Amino acid sequence: MKRLAVWALLPLLLNATGCAEPEEPAPNIVPPLDRPLENSGYVLYPEDGEVLVPCREDASAEGRWIIKADPVNTGSHRVAMGTQVLPGGERIPVHRHEHQDEILFVHEGTATGVLGDSSVAIGPGTTVYVPRGVWHGVENTEATAVQIVWVIVPPGLEGFFRDLGVPPGTDCVPLPAEEMAEIRRRHGITQKIE
């Protein structure tokens, strides 16, 4: 005798308790694949990925971005993810993304996070969800570095980091303010005037 999965009985149970089935099933957010993915996945360890450091005179040797997953290395145009080390005394200026939602996860360290009009203490294990168009930033007022994991949908933030950073050990000339503003504009990022 075949066994029925519990989920197969759910509509019957809902009707028996007076709850109606939804008229239409919820749409799939991600359509099923009609062919196998060319990229079968990969594993990256903490320092693996595309490592970039800010190209600016006051950049700390500790500060860096590591792009872990994006359209360039996954083939998927749905999401990008990476890490950022924010040294003591540095900050991610308050800004907003015009076209992307972002999730920040604090892996190590403590800082002050800005979300909308609020400032909050953030530390290990803290998740900050930032819908598109919402002002946000992070300020590390401590002496030790803060390690942040970022996820952005759709991708785009990784291109911003590529335009601002260089591989470690690469000589670079800090960008003038006008060029920085153009890079932000090109990537749909508005920095708040403070």
ROLUMDO-91847 format. One line per 10 residues: number of its first residue (from 0); for each residue x, y, z of N, C-alpha, C. Coordinates in Angstrom, 2 decimals. Atoms other than C-alpha are relative to their C-alpha. Layout:
N
NUM	X,Y,Z,X,Y,Z,X,Y,Z | ...
//
This chain:
194
0	0.84,-1.17,0.00,0.00,0.00,0.00,0.88,1.24,0.00 | -0.81,-1.22,0.10,1.38,3.42,-0.96,-0.33,0.92,1.16 | 0.19,-0.97,-1.07,1.88,6.04,1.73,-0.16,1.38,-0.60 | 0.20,-1.38,0.46,0.57,9.54,1.16,0.82,0.95,0.84 | -0.73,-1.04,-0.74,2.70,12.49,2.09,-1.01,0.86,0.75 | 0.89,-0.84,-0.81,1.20,14.69,4.81,-0.45,1.22,-0.79 | 0.37,-1.19,0.75,1.26,17.70,2.47,-1.09,-0.28,-1.01 | 1.05,0.35,0.96,-0.98,15.81,0.03,-1.36,0.00,0.67 | 1.26,0.01,-0.73,-3.64,15.59,2.74,-0.42,1.39,0.49 | 0.27,-1.33,-0.52,-3.46,19.28,3.66,-1.30,0.61,-0.53
10	1.26,-0.57,0.47,-6.29,20.43,1.34,-1.23,-0.66,0.64 | 1.12,0.70,-0.63,-8.59,17.75,2.80,-0.17,0.44,1.45 | 0.06,-0.44,-1.40,-7.69,18.75,6.36,-0.52,1.42,0.11 | 0.47,-1.38,-0.05,-8.24,22.44,5.64,-1.49,0.09,-0.26 | 1.43,-0.02,0.29,-11.67,21.80,4.12,-0.80,-0.59,1.15 | 0.70,0.62,-1.11,-12.62,19.56,7.04,-0.10,0.94,1.19 | 0.02,-0.92,-1.13,-11.80,22.36,9.49,-0.67,1.32,-0.35 | 0.73,-1.22,0.37,-13.77,24.98,7.58,0.86,1.03,-0.70 | -0.88,-0.94,0.70,-10.76,26.69,5.99,-0.04,-0.34,-1.49 | 0.05,0.22,1.44,-11.00,27.12,2.26,1.40,-0.04,-0.58
20	-1.26,0.00,0.74,-8.19,26.31,-0.13,0.15,1.34,-0.69 | -0.16,-1.22,0.79,-6.66,29.33,-1.83,-0.52,-0.26,-1.41 | 0.57,0.17,1.33,-8.36,29.92,-5.18,1.08,-0.30,-1.03 | -1.10,0.24,0.93,-5.04,30.05,-7.04,1.27,-0.24,0.81 | -1.25,0.19,-0.72,-1.68,28.70,-5.97,0.88,1.25,-0.13 | -0.92,-1.14,0.04,0.95,31.29,-5.13,0.95,-0.18,-1.19 | -0.90,0.13,1.15,3.10,32.07,-8.18,1.41,-0.31,0.47 | -1.40,0.27,-0.30,6.64,30.75,-8.24,0.79,1.29,-0.15 | -0.87,-1.17,0.11,9.14,33.49,-7.55,1.11,-0.31,-1.00 | -1.03,0.43,0.93,11.81,31.55,-9.41,-0.58,-1.14,-0.81
30	0.59,1.06,0.79,10.51,29.50,-12.33,0.88,-1.25,0.02 | -0.81,1.23,0.02,11.58,25.85,-12.46,0.92,-0.01,-1.21 | -0.97,0.07,1.09,14.56,25.07,-14.62,-0.52,-0.91,-1.10 | 0.37,0.86,1.11,13.82,23.72,-18.07,1.23,-0.70,-0.59 | -1.24,0.64,0.42,17.45,22.67,-18.48,0.96,0.03,1.18 | -0.96,-0.02,-1.10,20.34,21.83,-16.16,0.84,1.29,-0.03 | -0.90,-1.15,-0.09,22.46,24.72,-14.94,1.38,-0.38,-0.51 | -1.36,0.25,0.45,25.85,25.04,-16.59,0.96,0.01,1.19 | -0.83,-0.08,-1.19,27.36,25.97,-13.22,-0.63,-0.89,1.06 | 0.57,0.93,-0.97,26.87,23.15,-10.75,0.29,0.41,1.43
40	-0.27,-0.48,-1.34,27.91,25.27,-7.77,1.48,-0.07,0.34 | -1.38,0.02,-0.45,31.11,25.73,-5.84,0.05,0.31,1.49 | -0.22,-0.27,-1.42,32.52,26.07,-2.33,1.14,1.00,0.09 | -1.07,-0.98,-0.24,34.53,29.12,-1.24,0.26,0.07,1.50 | -0.39,-0.12,-1.40,36.44,29.35,2.02,0.18,1.48,0.33 | 0.06,-1.41,-0.41,36.77,32.58,4.04,0.75,1.00,-0.86 | -0.77,-0.97,0.78,39.48,34.27,1.95,-0.12,-0.22,-1.50 | 0.20,0.28,1.42,38.35,32.80,-1.40,-0.97,0.99,-0.61 | 0.87,-0.91,0.74,36.65,34.94,-4.03,0.85,1.10,-0.63 | -0.69,-1.13,0.63,37.51,38.14,-5.85,0.26,1.06,1.08
50	-0.38,-0.91,-1.09,39.40,40.22,-3.25,0.34,1.36,-0.59 | -0.27,-1.38,0.41,39.40,44.00,-3.69,0.24,0.85,1.23 | -0.23,-0.96,-1.08,40.73,46.80,-1.53,-0.35,1.39,-0.53 | 0.34,-1.35,0.45,39.56,50.43,-1.64,1.23,0.71,-0.55 | -1.08,-0.78,0.59,41.69,52.67,-3.85,-0.15,1.43,0.52 | 0.04,-1.34,-0.57,42.09,55.69,-1.59,1.17,0.14,0.95 | -1.20,-0.26,-0.80,44.85,57.32,0.40,-0.14,-0.46,1.44 | 0.17,0.34,-1.41,43.34,56.64,3.83,-0.46,-1.44,0.21 | 0.48,1.37,-0.12,42.47,53.00,3.11,0.90,-0.81,0.93 | -0.72,0.86,-0.92,43.48,50.61,5.85,0.34,-1.30,-0.71
60	-0.36,1.29,0.57,45.29,47.41,4.95,-1.04,-1.05,0.38 | 1.04,0.95,-0.43,42.48,45.65,6.85,-1.24,0.06,-0.87 | 1.25,-0.17,0.75,39.65,47.05,4.71,0.03,-0.74,-1.32 | 0.06,0.72,1.27,38.56,44.83,1.86,-1.43,-0.48,-0.26 | 1.24,0.63,0.44,35.64,43.45,-0.13,0.40,-1.31,-0.65 | -0.20,1.26,0.72,35.43,39.85,-1.31,-1.32,-0.34,-0.67 | 1.20,0.39,0.76,32.92,39.13,-4.06,0.00,-1.52,-0.07 | 0.09,1.45,-0.08,31.78,35.56,-3.51,-0.87,-0.60,-1.11 | 0.92,0.52,1.02,28.87,35.10,-5.94,-0.64,1.17,-0.72 | 0.62,-1.05,0.82,27.64,37.27,-8.80,-0.16,-0.55,-1.41
70	0.20,0.53,1.35,26.66,36.93,-12.48,1.28,-0.43,-0.71 | -1.26,0.33,0.66,30.33,36.81,-13.52,0.43,-1.43,0.32 | -0.51,1.32,-0.35,31.13,33.65,-11.58,-1.07,-1.06,0.26 | 1.04,1.01,-0.18,27.73,31.94,-11.23,-0.85,-0.19,-1.25 | 0.90,0.06,1.15,25.91,32.71,-14.47,-1.42,0.38,0.36 | 1.34,-0.38,-0.44,22.86,33.67,-12.37,-0.08,1.51,0.12 | 0.20,-1.45,-0.07,21.54,37.20,-12.73,-1.03,0.36,1.07 | 1.02,-0.22,-1.02,19.33,36.93,-9.64,0.54,0.59,1.30 | -0.51,-0.38,-1.31,21.64,37.62,-6.70,1.52,0.16,-0.06 | -1.45,-0.10,-0.21,25.12,38.71,-5.65,0.24,-0.03,1.50
80	-0.32,0.13,-1.42,26.85,38.07,-2.33,1.49,0.16,0.19 | -1.41,-0.14,-0.32,30.11,38.94,-0.69,0.19,0.38,1.45 | -0.33,-0.41,-1.37,31.87,40.06,2.45,0.73,1.34,-0.05 | -0.72,-1.26,-0.13,33.29,43.34,3.65,0.60,0.08,1.38 | -0.65,-0.26,-1.28,35.79,44.09,6.38,0.07,1.51,0.15 | 0.04,-1.43,-0.30,35.25,47.52,7.91,0.89,0.26,1.21 | -0.93,-0.22,-1.11,38.29,48.53,10.01,-0.54,0.99,1.03 | 0.38,-0.93,-1.05,37.97,50.42,13.27,0.12,1.44,-0.47 | 0.00,-1.40,0.38,37.08,54.07,12.73,-0.52,0.28,-1.40 | 0.51,-0.22,1.36,35.77,53.54,9.18,-1.51,-0.22,-0.03
90	1.45,0.13,0.12,32.21,53.60,7.91,-0.40,-0.27,-1.44 | 0.68,0.06,1.28,29.95,52.72,5.05,-0.93,1.20,0.03 | 0.81,-1.21,-0.07,28.46,56.16,4.33,-1.49,-0.30,-0.19 | 1.45,0.17,0.15,24.68,56.50,4.60,-0.35,0.22,-1.47 | 0.33,-0.01,1.42,23.30,55.75,1.14,-1.26,-0.82,-0.21 | 1.14,0.85,0.36,20.42,54.07,-0.66,0.22,-0.54,-1.41 | -0.06,0.63,1.31,20.09,51.74,-3.63,-1.34,0.22,-0.69 | 1.23,-0.27,0.74,17.56,52.74,-6.27,-0.67,-1.26,-0.53 | 0.54,1.16,0.70,17.13,49.27,-7.77,0.17,-1.33,0.74 | -0.30,1.27,-0.66,18.19,46.66,-5.19,-0.45,-0.02,1.45
100	0.20,0.28,-1.42,17.17,45.16,-1.88,1.31,-0.60,0.50 | -1.27,0.49,-0.54,20.08,44.35,0.43,-0.22,-0.61,1.37 | -0.05,0.58,-1.34,20.69,42.14,3.43,1.43,0.09,0.48 | -1.31,-0.06,-0.64,23.61,42.83,5.75,-0.04,-0.93,1.21 | -0.10,0.90,-1.14,24.68,40.17,8.25,1.35,0.26,0.67 | -1.25,-0.25,-0.73,27.26,41.04,10.92,0.55,-1.33,0.48 | -0.64,1.26,-0.36,29.62,38.11,11.25,0.87,0.17,1.25 | -0.87,-0.27,-1.15,32.14,39.65,13.69,0.05,1.49,0.26 | -0.17,-1.40,-0.37,32.54,42.92,15.59,-1.32,0.69,0.33 | 1.18,-0.80,-0.34,30.17,45.63,16.73,0.13,1.37,-0.66
110	0.02,-1.29,0.69,29.13,48.87,15.04,-1.35,0.65,0.24 | 1.29,-0.69,-0.01,26.32,51.37,14.71,-0.56,-0.08,-1.41 | 0.66,0.09,1.30,23.90,50.68,11.89,-1.03,1.10,-0.13 | 1.03,-1.00,0.30,21.68,53.29,10.26,-0.98,-0.66,-0.94 | 1.07,0.52,0.85,18.36,52.19,8.80,-1.13,1.02,0.04 | 1.00,-1.07,0.03,16.00,54.94,7.67,0.44,1.13,0.91 | -0.32,-1.07,-0.95,15.91,57.51,10.47,0.53,-0.52,1.32 | -0.42,0.61,-1.27,17.09,55.07,13.17,1.47,-0.41,-0.03 | -1.35,0.53,-0.22,20.54,54.28,14.51,-0.12,-1.10,1.04 | 0.10,1.14,-0.92,20.94,50.89,16.20,1.36,-0.65,0.15
120	-1.22,0.77,-0.23,23.75,48.89,17.75,-0.15,-1.33,-0.74 | 0.00,1.29,0.69,24.64,45.88,15.59,1.25,-0.76,0.38 | -1.12,0.85,-0.38,26.88,42.97,16.48,-0.14,-1.38,-0.61 | -0.01,1.34,0.59,27.60,39.31,15.70,-1.40,-0.62,-0.01 | 1.30,0.64,0.15,24.52,37.55,14.38,-1.12,0.94,-0.41 | 1.04,-0.96,0.37,22.62,40.76,13.55,-0.22,-0.01,-1.50 | 0.38,-0.09,1.41,20.75,40.82,10.24,-0.76,1.30,-0.21 | 0.67,-1.25,0.35,19.68,44.10,8.66,-0.55,-0.16,-1.42 | 0.63,0.06,1.33,17.18,43.95,5.78,-0.26,1.43,-0.45 | 0.11,-1.36,0.54,17.28,47.07,3.59,-0.76,-0.04,-1.33
130	0.72,-0.06,1.28,14.52,47.49,0.97,0.59,1.10,-0.88 | -0.49,-1.03,0.93,15.43,49.48,-2.14,-0.57,1.35,0.40 | 0.44,-1.36,-0.29,15.24,53.22,-1.60,0.11,0.42,1.46 | -0.09,-0.33,-1.42,15.87,53.08,2.18,1.45,0.37,0.34 | -1.33,-0.44,-0.43,18.81,55.02,3.65,0.58,-1.01,0.98 | -0.67,0.90,-0.92,21.35,52.82,5.41,1.51,0.23,-0.03 | -1.44,-0.12,-0.10,24.96,52.76,6.54,0.49,-0.71,1.24 | -0.61,0.65,-1.16,27.36,51.31,9.09,1.21,0.83,0.41 | -1.18,-0.71,-0.52,29.86,53.10,11.32,0.66,-0.84,1.07 | -0.76,0.78,-0.96,32.57,51.21,13.16,0.76,0.97,0.90
140	-0.64,-0.91,-0.94,33.47,53.30,16.19,0.96,-0.73,0.94 | -0.89,0.81,-0.83,35.43,50.46,17.79,1.39,-0.08,-0.63 | -1.37,0.15,0.52,39.15,49.68,17.39,0.14,-1.25,-0.87 | -0.10,1.24,0.76,38.54,46.19,16.00,-0.90,0.03,-1.24 | 0.73,0.04,1.27,37.29,45.41,12.50,-1.37,-0.67,0.16 | 1.31,0.63,0.10,33.69,44.52,11.70,-0.02,-0.78,-1.31 | 0.11,0.82,1.21,33.10,41.68,9.24,-1.49,-0.15,-0.33 | 1.39,-0.02,0.45,29.88,41.95,7.25,-0.15,-0.89,-1.22 | 0.39,0.75,1.20,28.24,39.56,4.79,-1.12,0.81,-0.64 | 1.06,-0.73,0.70,26.15,41.34,2.14,-0.59,-0.87,-1.12
150	0.72,0.67,1.08,23.55,39.93,-0.22,-0.85,1.07,-0.67 | 0.75,-1.03,0.71,21.97,42.09,-2.92,-0.79,-0.63,-1.16 | 0.89,0.51,1.03,19.04,41.40,-5.24,-0.68,1.17,-0.69 | -0.86,0.75,0.91,19.29,41.94,-8.15,1.45,0.45,0.16 | -1.40,-0.37,-0.11,23.08,42.07,-8.53,0.27,1.44,-0.46 | -0.41,-1.34,0.40,24.91,45.36,-9.00,1.04,0.59,0.94 | -0.94,-0.55,-0.98,26.77,46.20,-5.78,1.42,-0.47,-0.28 | -1.34,0.52,0.29,29.67,43.99,-6.85,0.69,0.82,-1.09 | -0.57,-0.87,1.03,30.18,46.20,-9.93,0.48,1.31,0.59 | -0.40,-1.21,-0.71,30.33,49.23,-7.65,1.35,-0.22,0.68
160	-1.27,0.31,-0.67,33.09,47.55,-5.61,1.13,-0.16,-1.01 | -1.04,0.15,1.03,34.97,46.64,-8.79,0.44,1.36,-0.54 | -0.37,-1.33,0.49,34.85,50.26,-9.93,0.79,0.80,1.03 | -0.69,-0.75,-1.07,36.13,51.52,-6.55,1.28,-0.67,0.49 | -1.11,0.72,-0.60,38.64,48.83,-5.65,0.97,-0.57,-1.01 | -1.05,0.64,0.79,41.74,47.08,-6.91,0.44,-1.26,0.74 | -0.55,1.16,-0.70,43.32,43.71,-6.18,1.08,0.44,1.00 | -1.03,-0.37,-0.97,45.57,43.82,-3.08,1.37,0.08,-0.64 | -1.35,-0.17,0.51,49.07,45.07,-3.83,0.08,0.76,-1.31 | 0.02,-0.75,1.26,47.98,46.98,-6.94,0.11,1.49,0.29
170	-0.09,-1.45,-0.14,49.05,50.60,-7.25,-1.23,0.63,-0.64 | 1.15,-0.69,0.57,46.21,52.99,-7.85,0.02,1.46,0.40 | 0.14,-1.42,-0.30,45.36,56.65,-7.87,-1.41,0.22,0.54 | 1.34,-0.25,-0.54,42.47,57.69,-5.60,-0.85,0.81,-0.99 | 0.91,-0.64,0.95,39.44,58.79,-7.60,-0.43,1.38,0.48 | 0.51,-1.31,-0.39,38.40,62.45,-7.64,-1.50,-0.09,0.34 | 1.39,-0.01,-0.45,35.02,63.32,-6.08,-0.99,-0.09,-1.16 | 0.93,0.02,1.14,33.39,63.89,-9.49,-0.12,-1.41,-0.57 | 0.03,1.36,0.53,34.37,60.40,-10.66,-0.72,-0.94,0.97 | 0.72,0.80,-1.02,33.15,58.87,-7.37,-1.50,0.20,-0.15
180	1.43,-0.30,0.17,29.79,60.61,-7.88,-0.54,-0.69,-1.25 | 0.43,0.66,1.24,29.59,59.25,-11.45,-0.12,-1.50,0.19 | 0.06,1.44,-0.27,30.33,55.70,-10.25,-1.26,-0.32,0.81 | 1.22,0.22,-0.79,27.57,55.96,-7.62,-1.24,0.12,-0.89 | 1.15,-0.21,0.88,25.14,57.32,-10.24,-0.19,-1.19,-0.94 | 0.05,1.11,0.95,26.00,54.55,-12.70,-0.54,-1.28,0.66 | 0.43,1.19,-0.72,25.28,51.91,-10.04,-1.28,0.21,0.80 | 1.27,-0.24,-0.66,22.05,53.50,-8.78,0.11,0.20,1.50 | -0.23,-0.24,-1.42,23.50,54.54,-5.42,0.00,1.50,0.24 | 0.03,-1.42,-0.38,22.65,57.88,-3.83,0.59,0.11,1.40
190	-0.61,-0.20,-1.32,24.89,58.96,-0.95,-0.64,1.20,0.67 | 0.64,-1.07,-0.75,23.28,61.08,1.74,1.04,1.08,0.31 | -0.86,-1.14,-0.35,24.79,64.53,2.22,-0.08,0.19,1.51 | 0.01,-0.13,-1.48,25.85,64.77,5.86,0.70,1.26,0.42
//
